[in-house]
């Protein structure tokens, strides 16, 4: 007799540590410090370390409300479930497709960075020139295979890479401090007069972008041991790590170059700003390890984002907003393998289109996709904050005023401002033309509108499905 298969995700598959590894690996700490932080310094100079602490405080406020709200819904829908409960199911449906778009854009665009890193690494150490797209397609196959084999395998791989990334950065920090850099500890980086300068708007857009994905702890809420306690603990650990570790590492970079010189150094040679510190302060073995781990960091981000994206697709298939074909898990591994297969096929399509149309893998695929994902995530944070306040004011009468209203309302105000800054600096984020900017923003708006339209269609044609949409499981 054929065994009954309920297509659920693997329950009790992860603890706090595994969940934290998945979330932080998606942020690619080494890649952020080496490849992205120079852009932070270019726009914010010595204020970057203090800005990370400030952004961490805001995201902690968001997390307070988000975790309070999470007591009322538990499924792999994360953002859209919360938004639907607070702002209505049509808005939630629109948000769900924006989330699918955001995480797929972030994941697929990262193949551009991975392909370049892999090609350069192979050529550096073997002398063989490999096209970026060949490396990217190989990565698609590896990521798809690991995702197919379930969250256990993924968590182990991500944990090893994340620890190695952190160790290399700590070695750099220790070497810089040991060398006794003349600039000393950059106190100016944390002065309010420096951190709150009005011309730091573009920097804050990028700084908040470094927190993208921390909320994905809730996406795995059906698969963790300990339920909401584990999710809550992992969420606050992730926010704290991002704020403190990135603040510390960027302060080390400021100290090495000097608070007055860091902006000029970033402008002169952004690509090698941090690489030069590795060359100057660490042994050649550590430099080689850093270069190889840059590749591992990008791969870890690909794998983590793949698991987030396919769970959104799986959940929306289960909700019937997308085809129910996606809501099938593997009999043995309990992985959403069909959603993962679709996500991998989408990546292949965009990599091929990038090659066919001659789009630069970094200036095109990476920057455009990252910009779209960043703006979409900030938009979802803002909607989510508003939804939390509205829902808990109506239903959370037993919740504390701080966690139900004050914290999420403050986060809403700041995040709405950051969204405005992101939209006003969209050309800086994309590095493209006005046409590119309009197409990217139009794609996000179209996804939101299609989600709303799909919800109305569901309400008309399948009212039973609409009634259950975004409900999740209640405590």
N, C-alpha and C positions, 0 to 999 in steps of 0.2 A: 504493500500500500504506500502510495506516495506521501511523504511527510508534509504536514501543514506548515506553510511559511507565511508569517504575518507581515513581512516587508518592513519590520521595525529596524531602527538602528541598534547597534550593539549597546546594551545597557551595562552599567558598572565597568566600562572599559578603561576609564581614566581616573586618576587622582588629581590632586592640586598641581603636583609637579609637572605631569604630562600636559595638563591644560595650559599652564604657564609657558611651557616650552613651545607649544603650538602657536600661541598668541605672539610671543616675543620673536620667534623665528620669522614670522610673517613681516616683521619690521626690519629684518636684516640689519642688526646693529653695526656690524663692520662696514657694510656698504653705506649706511647712513653717515657714519663718521668720516669715512674716507672719500666718498663720492658726492654726498649731498650736503654735508656740513659746510664745505666751502661756499656754497650758495647762500647759506644762512649768514656767514660772516660777510659775504659780499653785500648783503642788504642790511645787516644789523651790527656789524663790527663787533666790538667787545661786549655788547649787550646780550649776545646769544646765550651764555650760561644762565644768566638771570631770567631770560625769557622762558627757558625750559622749566624753571621752577614755577614761574607764574602760570604757564600753560598747564603744568601738572596740577596746580591748585584748582584751576577751572575744571579740568577733566575729572578731578576728584569730586567736585560738586555735582557734575553730571552723573558720575558713577553712583553717588549716594542716592539720587532720585531713581536712576536706572535699576539699581539693586532693590530698592523699595518696591518699585513697580513690578519687578520680576517675581515677587511673591504671588502675583495675581495671574501670571501666565508662564507656562513652561513648555516651550517647544523649540524647534530649530529655526523658527522664524525671526527671532531676535527683534530687529528694528521694526519691521512692518507689523508684527503682532502688537507691540506697544502702541505704535502710531494708530493702528486701527481701533484699539480700545479707547484711546483718548480723543481722536479726531474723526472717527468714523471709518467704516470699512472701505468706502471708495478711496479715501485718502491713503489708508493703509495698503490697499491694493496698488495704488500708484507708487507708493514708497517701496513696495516689494520689488517691482520691476526696476526701479532706480537702484536698489541694492544689488540685484542681479547684474545690472549693467556696471555698477561701480566695481564690484569684486572681480568680474570678468575682465574689465578694462585694466585694473591693477595687475592681475595675474598675467594676462596675455602681453601687456606692455613690458613686463619684466623679462620676457624672453628676448627682447632686444638687448637689454643689458647683459643677460647671461650669455647670449651668442657672442657678443663682443669680448667679454671677459674670457670665455672659453677659447675663442679663436686666438686671442693674444697669448694666453697661457700655454696653449699647445705649441704655438710657433716659438715662443720664448725658450721652452725647454726641449723641444724636439727639432726645431727648424722647419717643420712642415706647416705650410699655410693651409688653414681650413676655413671655408666660408662660414660666416656667422650663422647663416640660416641652417647649415648642416648641424652645427652644435645645438641650435635652438630646437630643431626637430628631434634630435636625439634626447634632449631634455624632456620634451613632450612625452616621449615614449616611457622614459624612466619615471616621471611624475605620475603618469597614468597608471603604470604598473604598481607603484607604491600605494597610490590611492585605492586601487582595486583590492589590494591585500589588507585593507582595513586600517583603523586608527591606531592600533597597537604598533604596527610596523612604522607608521608615520611618526608617532611620538618618539620612538627610540632614535630614529634617524635625526629628527629635528633637535632632540636633546643633545646629542653628541656634537652636532655642528654649532649649536648655540653656545655651548660651554667652550668650545675651541675659539670661537669668535671673541667671546668675553676675555679669555685668557690672553690672547694676542694684544687686545687693547689695554689690558691691565699691565702687561709687560711694557708697552710703549709709555704708559703713564708713569710707571715706576722708573723707567730709564730717563725720562725727561726730568722728573723731580730729583733723581740722584745726580744728574748732571749739574744741578744748581743753576737753573736758568736765571739770567739776570733780571728778568721782569718780575719774578716772584709771583705770589698768589694774586690773581687779578681781582682785587676787592671792587674795583670800579665796575666790574661785570654785574654786580648785584645791587648797585646803587639805584634807587627808584628814579633819580633824575636821568639815568642812562637807560634803564629798562623801559621807561614809559615815554620815550621820545616819540613825537608824532610822526617822524619819518621812518618808523620801524614797521609800518603796515605790511609790506611785502614779506618781511622776515617772519612776522607772526603767522602769516598764511602757511609758510613752510614749516614753522615750528609745530603748529597744531597738526600739520600733516604727519609729523613723526609719531603721533598717537593713533593713527589710523589702524583699526583692527583690534584695539584692546577690548572693545565691546563684543568681539566674536566669542568670548567665553560663554555667552548665553546661547550661541548657536549650537554648542556641544552639550547643552544642559541635559539632553535626553541620554547622553552617553557617559556621564560622570558618576563616580561613587560619591555618596554624601549629599547629593541633590544640590539645593540652592546654597547651602553652606559652602560647598566646594567652589561653586561658581562665584560667589561673593568674595571668598578669600583670594581666588585666582585673579579676579578683576582688580582688586585693590593692590595686589602684589605687582601686577603688570603696569598699572599707572605709576606706582611708586618707583619701580625700576626705570621706566622710561624717563621720568622727570629727573631723578637723582643721578643715574648713571650717565645719561647724555649731558646733563649739566656739568658733571665732574669732568668728562672727557673733553668737552668743548672748552672748559676752563683751563685744562692742561694745554690745549692748543693755543689759547690766548696767552698763557704764561710763557710758552715757548717763543712766540713771535713778539709779544709785547702788546699791551692794550691799544697803544697809539699806532701800531704798525700792522695789526692783523687785517684790517680792511684792505689796506694797500696790497698786502701779500696775497690775499684772496683774489683781488682784481688782477694782479700780475700773472699768477699761475694757479688758477683754481683746481685744475685737474691733479696737481701734484702737491697741493698745500700740506696734506697730512702724510702723503707718501714720502715726501722729503724729510719729515720728522722721523719716520721709521728708518730711512737710510742714514740719517745723521746720528740717531740715538740708540739704535738696536743693532745686534749682530746680523750679518748677511743671512743666517739661517732663519731668523725671525722675519726678515724682509721677504724671503721666499715663502715662508709660511703665510704671511699676510696676503701675498699675491694669490696663492692657491686658495686661501680661505675666502677671498673676495668672491671667487667662483662658487665655493660652497655656500656662502652667505646668500648669493642670488638664487642658488638652487633651493635652499631652505625656504626662502620667501615664496618661490614658485610652488613648492609642495604644500606649504601652509595655506596659501591663498587658494590653491586648487581645492583643498578640503572645505574651505569656507564657501567657495562659489558652488561646489556641487551639492552642499547641504541646502543652500537656498533653492537650487533647482529641484532637488528632491522634495523639499517641504512644499513648494508651490505646486508640484505635481500631486502631492498628497492632498493639498487644498483644492485641487481641480482648477486653479487659475491658469496653470500650464498643463500640458497633456499628462494624464495619469501614468503614462508609460515611464515617466521619470521617477515615479515613486516606488521603485523596485530596488530592494537591497539583495546583496549576494547571500545565498543560503548558508554558506560557511563563515565568510568574513564579516557579514552584516554591514558591508560598505554600500553606499548608494552608487553602484557601479554604472548604471545607465546614465545617471546625471553626470558622473565623472567622465564617461565616454563622450557625451555631448560636449562637455567643457573642453576636453582634449581636442575634439574635432574642430571646435571653434578656434582654438589656438592655432591648429595647423592651417586653417583657412586664412587667418589674418597674417600669419608668417608668410604664406605663399603670396598673398596680395601685396604685402610689403615689398617682396622681391620683384614681383611682376611689374609694379608701378614705380620701382626705383626709389622707394621711400627710405630715408636714412633710418637704420634700426635704433639709433640713439635719439637724434633730433626729431625724428618722426614718431616711430612706434612707441618708444619709451616715454618721451615727454608728453605726447598727446594723450596717450592712455593714462598716464599718471595724473595729469592735470584733470582729466575727466573724472577719474576715480576720486581724487582729492576733493573736488568741488561737490561731487555727489555725496560723499560721506559727510562733509560738513553740513550740507543741506539736510541729510537724514538726522544728524545729531540735533540740529536746530528744531526740526519737526518733533523729534522724540522728546526733547525737553518740554516743549509746549504740551504735548500729549500727556506726559507724566503729571504735570501740574493740573490739567483739566480733569483727568481721570481720578486722581487721588483727592481732589477737592470734592468730587461727587461721591466717591465710594470708599476712600481711605480715611474714614472718620476716626479710626483707632490709631492711625499713624501720627508720628510726631510732626509738628508744624515745620521743623527744620528739614526733615528728610522728605516730606510730602510736598512742601511748597517753597520754602526759602532757598534751599540748595538748587533744585532744578530750575527755579525761576531766575536765579542769578546766572546759572549756566546758560539759560536761554538767551539772556541779554547779551552776554559776551559772545556766544557762538553765532548769534545773528549778526553781530558786528564783524566777526571773522568771516562770515559768509559774504558780507558786502565787500570786505577787503579782498577776498579771493576773486570775486566777480570783477572788481575794478582792476585787479592785477592779472587777469586771465592771460594776457599776451605775454607777460613775464613767465608764467607757469608753462605755457605751451611752446614758447619760442617760435610761434608760427605767425601766419598772416591773419588779418581780420577775418578772412573767409574761413580759415581753419577754426578760429575761436567761435564763430557763429555756428559752424557745423557741429562742433563738440557740444556747445551749450544747447543747441537745438536737438541733438540726440538725447540728451538728458531730459529735456522738456517733453520730447515725444514719448520716451519710456514712461514718464509719469502719467501723461495723458492716456496712453494705451492701457496702463494698469487700471485707471479709473473707469475707462470704457469697458474693460473686461469684467470689472466688478458689477457694472450695471447689467451687462449681458447675462452674467451668472445669476443675478437677482431675478431677472425676468425668465430665463430658461431653466435654471436649476436652483430654485429657492431653498431647497434643503441644504445644498452645498454652501450657498451664500450664508445661511444661518450659522453654519459651523465655521465659516472662514475666520481665521486668526484667533479662534477661541483658545487653542492650546489646551493644556490641562490645568485645572484649578487646584489650589491647595485644599 
